[in-house]
Amino acid sequence: MVTTSREPAGLLKNGQQSRRPTGWRRAVLLYRRDILGMIGITGLLMLAVLGILAPVIAEYPGSYGSFEAINVGPSREYWFGTDELGRGIFDQTIFGIRSSFYVAAIATVIATLVGILVGMLSGFFSGLVGEIFTSLIDVFLTLPLLPMMILLASVLSPGLTTTALVIGVFAWPATARIVRAEVVRLRNVDYVEAAHVVGVTDTRILSRHILPNAAPPIFINLSFVAGSAIIAEAGLAFLGLGNPTNWSWGTVLSHAQSSGRFLDSWWYATFPSLFIAVTVVSLNLFGQAMNEVLNPRVGK
């Protein structure tokens, strides 16, 4: 009789017990298998590197450029062409990364914090408090956001921080709705009921038991909020409600429109628009990939 030796299940050849990756390590491994997700995060990293290296690879646009370089198309010297004042569109676009990312980051933080607070209060409490905050979400969801943002931005001092605050104030309802749905789902689970029985306070239950379990959809929503913030900033700046001294992609488009050469000098608006599109698409690809990784109902 020939006997064969088999290693115990769960053991590697060197005798060590094999372990399946869990937690964030598993999420990273799953994310790396998503081709579109890797494209999205690569695009964001490349844009971030360009923004960090902006002072090295580009010259900060001044009030005027070279007189001989007015309305020059893309060339070896001016990669993205120039505007009606002889300033390089490449310089404006590269420095616009910093402004657009700054606005998106601040607006996303504000919208997320407000959305978490309102969503948790509306979903956890079933009495008058819950009804008030639920109604607040419904009211903000029905508001015409662009006219409201234009109205608020027009009465405040122009600046990147002001623009971020305006966008964040009106961008939180989507996050609040997601948080509320998760809180409603989690408030009656066994461990929350057990926490109520032993006398744990509502604040501790929300912070220690419900919020950590509601974190994945909140994290996934960050990329979509950031993409919406970049588009909103570009729209407000295009309408002239931003600070013209702060270069952003919306500011470049606003100058292109006011110059009267929006169509004749095609490069003027094309390149900042491409950067907006690449950023928003990259954020959406990143968010969709994270949804498949962190949401078990989608990843099955």
Long-range contacts (C-beta under 8 A, 24 or more apart in sequence): 27-293, 27-294, 30-292, 30-293, 30-299, 31-289, 31-290, 31-293, 34-289, 34-292, 34-293, 36-285, 36-288, 36-289, 37-285, 37-286, 37-288, 37-289, 37-290, 37-292, 37-293, 38-289, 39-282, 39-285, 40-281, 40-282, 40-283, 40-284, 40-285, 40-286, 40-287, 40-288, 40-289, 41-282, 41-285, 41-286, 41-289, 42-282, 43-278, 43-279, 43-281, 43-282, 43-285, 44-279, 44-282, 44-283, 44-286, 47-97, 47-101, 47-275, 47-278, 47-279, 47-282, 48-97, 48-101, 50-94, 50-97, 51-94, 51-97, 51-98, 51-101, 54-94, 54-95, 54-97, 54-98, 57-94, 58-88, 58-90, 58-91, 58-94, 58-95, 59-88, 59-91, 60-91, 60-95, 60-247, 61-87, 61-88, 61-91, 61-92, 61-95, 61-247, 62-87, 71-261, 71-265, 73-265, 73-267, 74-267, 80-267, 80-271, 81-265, 81-267, 81-268, 81-271, 83-255, 83-256, 83-259, 83-265, 83-268, 84-259, 84-260, 84-261, 84-265, 89-252, 89-267, 89-268, 89-271, 89-272, 90-271, 92-247, 92-251, 92-252, 92-272, 93-249, 93-252, 93-271, 93-272, 93-275, 95-247, 96-247, 96-248, 96-249, 96-251, 96-252, 96-272, 96-275, 97-275, 99-160, 99-233, 99-246, 99-247, 99-248, 99-249, 99-251, 100-230, 100-233, 100-234, 100-248, 100-249, 100-250, 100-276, 100-279, 102-160, 102-164, 103-160, 103-163, 103-164, 103-167, 103-229, 103-230, 103-233, 103-248, 104-164, 104-226, 104-227, 104-229, 104-230, 104-233, 105-164, 105-226, 106-161, 106-164, 106-165, 106-168, 107-164, 107-165, 107-167, 107-168, 107-171, 107-225, 107-226, 107-229, 107-232, 107-233, 108-168, 108-171, 108-222, 108-225, 108-226, 108-229, 109-168, 110-164, 110-165, 110-168, 110-169, 110-171, 110-172, 111-167, 111-168, 111-171, 111-172, 111-174, 111-175, 111-225, 111-229, 112-172, 112-175, 112-218, 112-221, 112-222, 112-225, 114-168, 114-169, 114-172, 114-175, 114-176, 115-172, 115-173, 115-174, 115-175, 115-176, 115-178, 115-179, 116-175, 116-176, 116-179, 116-211, 116-218, 118-172, 118-176, 118-179, 118-180, 119-175, 119-176, 119-177, 119-178, 119-179, 119-180, 119-182, 119-183, 120-179, 120-180, 120-183, 120-206, 120-210, 120-211, 122-176, 122-180, 122-183, 123-179, 123-180, 123-181, 123-182, 123-183, 123-184, 123-187, 124-183, 124-187, 124-202, 124-206, 124-210, 134-180, 137-173, 137-176, 137-177, 137-180, 140-170, 140-172, 140-173, 141-173, 141-177, 143-170, 145-170, 145-232, 146-232, 146-235, 149-232, 149-236, 150-236, 150-239, 150-241, 153-236, 153-241, 153-242, 154-241, 158-241, 158-242, 158-243, 158-244, 159-242, 159-243, 159-246, 160-242, 160-243, 160-246, 160-248, 163-233, 163-236, 163-237, 163-241, 163-242, 164-229, 164-233, 166-236, 167-229, 167-232, 167-233, 167-236, 168-229, 171-225, 171-228, 171-229, 171-232, 174-221, 174-224, 174-225, 175-218, 175-221, 175-225, 178-217, 178-218, 178-221, 179-214, 179-217, 179-218, 182-210, 182-213, 182-214, 182-217, 182-218, 183-210, 183-214, 186-210, 186-213, 186-214, 216-294, 216-295, 217-294, 217-295, 219-290, 219-294, 220-287, 220-290, 220-291, 220-294, 220-295, 221-287, 222-287, 223-283, 223-284, 223-286, 223-287, 223-290, 224-283, 224-284, 224-287, 226-283, 227-279, 227-280, 227-283, 227-284, 227-287, 230-276, 230-279, 230-280, 230-283, 231-276, 231-280, 234-276, 249-273, 249-275, 249-276
